Amino acid sequence: MSQLKKYVFYVIIFDSIGGFFVIIFGLDPGIAIVGYGIIEAIGNRIRLIDYGVIETKAGIPLPDRLKIIDDELNKLIDLHNVDDLAIEELFFNKNVKTVINVAQARGVEILSFTKKNILAYEYTPLQVKQAITGYGRADKKQMQESIKMIFKLEAVPKPDDAADALAIALCHFFSLKFKEQFRMK
């Protein structure tokens, strides 16, 4: 289907159901493993488009790892015509070196979208858990089972980073009516 026909088709659906049409890219930031989950929201319905991970090996110099992440994200953004980026807020752990590397990667990941004029929306782990399970302190297994049920999957998405990214995208879907509250500033 040509791009123009696709958009005309979506506009007709959008008008008939009276709601949103948006492709959401959920991102679980990282340097070794970057999880992504891409969903399409049409009104109050969602459809899973794609999920997976981008991996970089530990022995590669940091600038090269960042370039790999940027290149792969750009391919996914272009392939799926992404409208919004939903990203998890950076969680600080005790290993300062790890936090610095992840923060650098997160900056590159956000920049990949910003260069294409895609706005970023940020959610805390607590907000994501609350949106998906109704309980802000849900464990990883509860989250994964919820994602499996919501998207009617046969198995929990693997690896965990991909499931996390889908949860972040889904959290953004549930927040669309008031998404400006979560826009990255």
Order of alpha helices (4+ residues) and beta strands (2+ residues): alpha-beta-beta-beta-alpha-beta-alpha-beta-alpha-alpha-alpha
